[in-house]
Amino acid sequence: MKSLFTLIAIFSLNVLHAQYNWINITSAPYNASKQDGVFFINKDTGWVVNGSGAIHKTINGGNSWIQQKNSPGTYFRAIAFVNEQIGFAGNVGTNYFPNVTDANPLYKTIDGGNSWTQITSSISGAVPDGICAIQAVNANVIYAAGRVGGPPVIIKTTDGGTTWVGKNLSPQCEMILDIQFLSKDTGYVFAGTSADITNASAIILRTTDGGQNWTAVYTSNRPLEIMWKAWFPSSQVGYATIQSYNSNTTQRYIVKTTDGGLTWNELPLVNNAIREFGIGFVNDSVGWVGGENTGYQTLNGGLTWTSVNLGQYVNKFSIVKNRDGSSTAYALGLRLYKMTTGMSTGLLRIEQDAKYPLVYPNPAKSGSYISVSLQNIKSNIIKAELITVDGKTTYPIFNGYYMGTHESPFMLQLPNIAPGNYLIQFTDDSGSLFSQKLMITK
């Protein structure tokens, strides 16, 4: 006799295979060359900065833009916001790119970008010549670092940007291209071992004490390489691009970690001698890399890549998790491209008949075990997570190994979290998503 769970766990899902179609936002800022910095605080409100000294803002998802700053001689390369009012923009500085006359590395706004002030005088210790990356870990702890060509300086604030302390990371590295912090204390610098590209190797440094001490966790063994951009879609899985100037080989690589950055493994990207730029992922499996003439997409965690139309020179991604569980992504290069994994665009549609549960019991107690039935899904599940209804907090349940459908049903333990309504979401090895609302009780 079949168990009660087996009888009620026969479910019906109508899932379209994941398709990710990027749309060129023709109304977005354009300066006829590679643009470097984009940041969206939500799916509608965001900023674009470029090497022409311009900062533009949209409040309607890119349909229209307002120019908030026009500063010829400034090369804005990075931008990040704490909230809709407080943000920071990084300038690459003088003596690297031609026609750059502004030596102030960092600017701050407290009115949503309507006005900007330079904060060089607020930096004690080492002062960077320029900024290539900014990350707001929380409202108080913010990091910024640079620059391409050196010197390698990272600055940090713990008071929301009022005061900063800088540290020069030479001789551990000689130029910093990107940073990624998983918490206020643990983070990574993506760098080059020499300011002279002909002598450089790509290197990743790790800190666990808020930037006081750094340890190398990856160094490439090929010449003429530097790290470029990085992305952590989750606390354990991260990716980064390696920019190569080596004309003696055509093979290009990315690196990936599955243990939170402790170790990194090289994965082949393409064998066509391109220069890699930005990288972004909507989950642990599905992501993109920008190249000189096109972009590249993976649906299986970087194992294979296919060409995708992202335009030229995509240097930076900004991806926002929406309240309905979808994501809105922006990719900035020569042009700005946009993609939404939501029902409104028809790109990834998830429909479920509530009579046939994906998990049981529902409601379920915090910290208890649930049964998961995936009998009708003909793929392998590689990730499960709980997401708050506002989309702001994610609680991993499992990650990084396969749950084959022939093994269904499964028993999974819920984390000890506050009672309320959540979305339990599963990702398969093709990047498709399966989800169900789940109520957590005491």
C-alpha positions in Angstrom: 0.0 0.0 0.0 1.3 3.4 -0.9 2.1 5.8 1.9 -0.1 8.9 2.3 2.9 11.0 1.2 3.4 9.1 -2.0 -0.3 9.5 -2.9 -0.4 13.3 -2.3 3.1 14.0 -3.6 2.3 13.1 -7.2 2.5 16.6 -8.6 2.2 18.4 -11.9 4.6 21.1 -13.0 4.5 23.1 -16.2 8.1 24.3 -16.6 9.5 25.8 -19.7 13.2 25.1 -20.2 15.2 28.1 -19.1 15.9 30.6 -21.9 17.8 33.8 -21.1 17.3 36.4 -23.7 19.2 39.7 -23.4 17.7 42.9 -24.8 19.7 45.9 -25.9 18.5 49.0 -24.0 18.9 51.5 -26.8 18.0 54.4 -24.5 20.9 53.7 -22.1 24.1 55.8 -21.9 26.6 55.3 -24.8 30.0 56.8 -25.3 31.3 54.8 -28.3 33.7 52.8 -26.1 33.7 50.2 -23.3 31.7 51.3 -20.3 32.7 49.8 -17.0 30.3 50.3 -14.1 26.7 49.4 -13.5 24.7 49.0 -10.2 21.0 48.4 -9.6 19.6 48.7 -6.1 16.4 47.1 -7.3 15.0 46.0 -10.7 14.0 49.6 -11.6 16.6 51.9 -10.0 20.2 51.9 -11.1 23.2 53.8 -12.2 25.7 53.5 -15.1 29.2 55.2 -15.0 31.8 55.4 -17.8 35.2 56.6 -18.8 33.8 59.9 -20.2 33.2 61.1 -16.6 29.4 60.6 -16.8 27.0 59.2 -14.2 23.5 58.3 -15.4 20.5 57.1 -13.4 17.3 55.3 -14.2 14.2 54.8 -12.1 12.2 52.8 -14.6 14.3 49.8 -15.5 16.3 51.6 -18.2 13.5 53.1 -20.2 14.7 56.6 -19.5 17.9 58.1 -18.0 19.0 61.2 -16.2 22.6 62.5 -16.4 23.6 63.3 -12.8 27.3 64.1 -13.4 29.3 65.1 -16.3 33.0 65.4 -15.5 35.4 65.2 -18.5 38.8 64.1 -17.3 37.3 61.6 -14.8 37.3 57.9 -15.7 34.5 56.4 -13.6 35.1 52.6 -13.5 33.0 51.4 -10.5 29.8 52.2 -8.7 27.9 50.8 -5.7 25.1 51.9 -3.5 24.2 51.1 0.1 20.6 52.2 -0.4 18.7 54.4 -2.8 20.4 57.5 -1.4 23.9 56.6 -0.3 26.4 55.5 -2.9 30.0 55.6 -4.1 31.7 56.0 -7.5 35.3 55.1 -8.2 37.6 56.9 -10.6 40.6 55.1 -12.2 42.8 58.1 -11.7 45.7 59.7 -13.6 48.8 58.3 -15.3 47.2 55.2 -16.8 44.6 56.1 -19.4 45.1 59.1 -21.6 43.1 62.3 -21.0 42.3 61.5 -17.4 43.1 64.5 -15.3 41.1 63.8 -12.1 43.3 62.4 -9.3 40.5 61.8 -6.8 39.9 58.1 -6.5 36.5 58.0 -4.8 33.2 60.0 -4.8 30.2 59.8 -2.5 26.6 60.8 -2.8 23.9 61.0 -0.1 21.0 62.2 -2.3 20.7 59.3 -4.8 23.4 60.6 -7.1 22.1 64.2 -7.6 25.3 65.5 -6.1 28.8 63.9 -5.5 31.7 64.9 -3.3 35.3 63.5 -3.4 36.4 61.9 -0.2 40.2 61.7 -0.6 40.8 63.7 2.5 38.8 61.1 4.5 41.3 58.3 3.7 44.1 57.5 6.2 47.0 55.2 5.5 47.6 54.2 1.9 45.6 56.2 -0.6 44.8 54.5 -3.9 45.7 56.2 -7.2 42.4 54.9 -8.5 39.5 52.6 -7.9 38.4 49.6 -10.0 35.9 47.9 -7.6 33.5 48.9 -4.8 31.4 46.6 -2.6 29.0 47.6 0.2 28.9 44.6 2.6 26.4 46.3 4.7 25.4 49.9 5.6 28.5 50.5 7.6 31.2 48.2 6.1 32.3 49.2 2.6 35.4 48.2 0.6 37.0 49.8 -2.5 40.2 48.8 -4.3 42.4 49.5 -7.3 43.8 49.8 -9.5 44.6 48.4 -13.0 48.4 49.1 -13.5 48.9 49.5 -9.7 49.5 50.4 -7.1 47.5 47.7 -5.2 45.5 49.5 -2.5 42.3 48.5 -0.7 40.4 50.9 1.5 37.8 50.2 4.0 35.2 52.1 6.0 33.3 50.8 9.1 31.2 54.0 9.5 29.3 54.1 6.3 31.9 56.0 4.3 32.7 58.9 6.7 36.3 57.7 7.3 38.4 55.2 5.5 41.6 53.3 6.1 43.9 52.2 3.2 46.3 49.3 2.9 48.9 48.7 0.2 49.0 45.0 -0.7 52.4 45.0 -2.4 54.4 42.8 -2.8 51.6 40.1 -2.5 50.1 41.6 -5.7 50.8 44.7 -7.8 47.4 45.6 -9.2 43.9 45.0 -8.0 41.0 44.6 -10.5 38.1 43.3 -8.4 37.0 42.4 -4.9 34.4 40.1 -3.5 33.5 40.0 0.3 31.3 37.2 1.7 31.1 39.0 5.1 32.5 42.0 6.7 35.7 40.1 7.5 36.1 37.4 4.8 36.8 38.4 1.3 38.9 38.1 -1.9 41.1 40.4 -4.0 41.4 39.5 -7.7 44.7 40.8 -8.9 47.9 40.6 -10.9 51.3 39.7 -9.6 53.1 42.5 -11.5 52.1 46.0 -12.7 53.9 45.1 -15.9 51.5 42.8 -17.8 54.4 41.0 -19.6 55.6 39.7 -16.2 52.2 39.2 -14.6 50.3 36.2 -13.5 46.7 36.1 -12.3 46.4 35.8 -8.5 43.6 35.7 -5.9 44.2 36.7 -2.3 42.0 35.9 0.7 41.4 37.7 4.0 39.5 36.5 7.1 40.2 39.5 9.3 38.7 42.4 7.4 41.7 43.0 5.2 44.5 43.1 7.7 46.2 40.0 6.4 46.1 38.3 3.1 46.9 34.8 1.8 47.2 33.7 -1.8 44.7 31.0 -2.7 45.3 30.8 -6.5 48.0 31.8 -8.9 48.0 31.1 -12.6 51.1 29.3 -14.1 50.9 31.1 -17.4 52.5 34.5 -18.3 50.7 37.6 -19.4 47.6 37.0 -17.3 45.7 39.0 -14.6 42.4 38.3 -12.8 39.6 40.6 -14.0 36.1 40.3 -12.5 34.5 37.9 -10.0 31.1 36.8 -8.9 29.8 34.7 -5.9 26.2 33.5 -6.6 26.2 31.8 -3.2 28.4 31.6 -0.1 30.2 28.5 -1.4 30.3 28.9 -5.2 32.3 31.7 -6.9 33.7 32.4 -10.4 36.2 34.8 -11.8 37.6 35.7 -15.3 41.2 35.6 -16.2 42.2 38.2 -18.7 45.0 37.0 -21.0 47.4 39.0 -23.2 49.3 35.8 -24.3 49.3 35.5 -28.1 51.1 32.2 -28.0 48.0 30.3 -26.9 44.3 30.7 -27.9 42.8 28.8 -24.9 41.1 31.0 -22.3 40.0 30.0 -18.8 37.9 31.0 -15.9 38.3 29.9 -12.3 35.7 28.4 -10.0 35.4 27.7 -6.3 32.9 25.4 -4.6 34.2 25.7 -1.0 33.8 29.4 -0.4 37.0 30.5 -2.0 39.5 28.2 -0.2 40.5 26.6 -3.4 40.0 27.5 -7.1 40.0 25.3 -10.2 40.5 26.4 -13.8 37.7 25.7 -16.3 38.2 26.2 -20.1 36.0 29.0 -21.5 36.8 29.2 -25.2 39.7 28.5 -27.5 39.7 31.6 -29.7 42.1 34.0 -28.1 39.5 36.5 -26.8 40.0 38.9 -23.9 37.6 38.1 -21.1 35.9 40.9 -19.2 32.9 40.8 -16.8 31.2 37.8 -15.2 27.8 37.3 -13.6 25.6 34.4 -12.4 21.9 34.3 -11.5 22.5 31.0 -9.5 25.3 28.6 -9.0 24.8 27.1 -12.4 23.6 29.8 -14.8 25.9 32.6 -15.8 27.7 34.8 -18.4 31.1 36.1 -19.4 31.6 39.2 -21.5 34.1 39.1 -24.4 35.5 41.5 -27.0 32.8 40.8 -29.6 30.1 38.7 -27.9 29.2 37.1 -24.6 29.2 33.5 -23.4 26.6 31.5 -21.4 26.8 28.5 -19.2 23.9 26.5 -17.8 25.9 23.9 -16.0 28.3 25.7 -13.7 30.9 26.5 -16.2 31.4 23.1 -17.7 30.4 24.2 -21.2 29.8 27.6 -22.8 27.9 28.8 -25.8 27.9 32.2 -27.5 25.1 34.7 -26.5 24.4 38.2 -27.7 25.5 40.6 -25.0 27.1 43.0 -27.4 30.8 44.0 -27.1 33.1 44.4 -24.0 30.6 43.6 -21.2 32.7 44.6 -18.2 30.2 44.5 -15.4 27.0 42.7 -14.4 24.4 43.8 -11.9 21.8 41.2 -10.9 18.9 41.8 -8.6 16.7 39.2 -6.9 13.0 40.2 -7.1 10.3 39.5 -4.6 8.6 36.9 -6.8 11.7 34.8 -7.0 12.8 36.0 -10.4 15.9 37.9 -11.2 16.6 41.0 -13.3 20.1 41.3 -14.7 22.0 44.1 -16.4 25.2 43.7 -18.4 27.2 46.8 -19.3 29.8 47.1 -22.1 29.7 49.1 -25.3 25.9 49.0 -24.7 23.7 48.1 -21.8 21.7 44.8 -22.0 18.9 43.6 -19.8 17.4 40.2 -19.0 14.6 39.1 -16.6 13.9 35.5 -15.5 10.3 36.2 -14.7 6.8 35.4 -15.8 6.3 38.9 -17.2 8.8 38.3 -19.9 8.0 34.6 -20.5 11.7 33.7 -20.3 11.4 31.3 -17.4 7.9 30.4 -16.3 7.0 28.3 -13.3 3.5 27.1 -12.8 2.4 24.6 -10.2 -0.9 23.0 -9.3 -1.2 23.6 -5.6 -3.1 20.3 -5.2 0.1 18.3 -5.8 2.8 19.4 -3.4 6.5 19.4 -4.1 7.3 19.1 -0.3 5.4 17.6 2.6 4.3 18.5 5.2 3.3 22.1 4.4 3.2 23.9 6.8 6.4 22.5 8.3 8.1 23.3 11.6 11.3 25.3 11.8 14.3 22.9 12.0 12.2 19.8 11.1 12.6 17.4 8.3 10.5 17.6 5.1 9.9 15.0 2.3 10.6 16.1 -1.3 9.2 14.3 -4.3 10.7 15.0 -7.7 9.4 11.9 -9.5 8.1 13.8 -12.6 11.2 15.9 -13.1 13.5 14.3 -15.6 16.7 16.0 -14.5 19.1 16.2 -11.6 18.6 18.6 -8.8 21.8 20.4 -7.7 20.6 23.0 -5.3 17.7 23.7 -2.8 17.1 26.9 -0.8 14.5 28.8 1.1 13.9 32.4 0.1 12.0 35.0 2.1 8.9 36.4 0.4 10.6 39.7 -0.1 13.5 38.0 -1.9 16.1 39.6 0.3 17.3 36.5 2.3 18.2 33.1 1.2 18.8 30.0 3.4 20.7 27.2 1.7 19.3 23.7 2.3 21.8 21.8 0.2 24.2 22.7 -2.6 26.9 21.2 -4.8 25.8 17.6 -5.3 23.2 15.8 -7.4 19.8 14.5 -6.3 18.8 12.2 -9.0 15.0 11.9 -9.6 15.1 8.1 -9.3 16.1 8.5 -5.7 12.9 10.5 -4.9 11.5 11.1 -2.3 14.2 12.8 -0.2 14.4 13.9 3.4 15.8 17.3 3.9 16.2 19.3 7.2 14.9 22.9 7.3 17.1 25.5 9.0 16.0 27.0 12.3 14.4 30.2 11.0 11.6 32.5 12.0 8.1 31.4 11.3 6.5 32.8 8.1 5.9 32.3 4.4 8.8 31.3 2.3 9.6 30.0 -1.2 11.4 26.7 -1.4 13.3 26.6 -4.7 15.1 23.8 -6.5 17.7 24.3 -9.3 18.5 21.5 -11.7 21.6 20.9 -13.8 20.3 22.8 -16.7 19.5 25.9 -14.7 15.7 25.4 -14.7 13.9 26.3 -11.5 11.2 24.4 -9.6 9.5 26.0 -6.6 6.6 26.0 -4.1 5.4 28.2 -1.3 6.2 26.8 2.1 4.9 28.0 5.4 7.2 27.6 8.4 5.8 27.3 11.9 7.3 27.2 15.4 
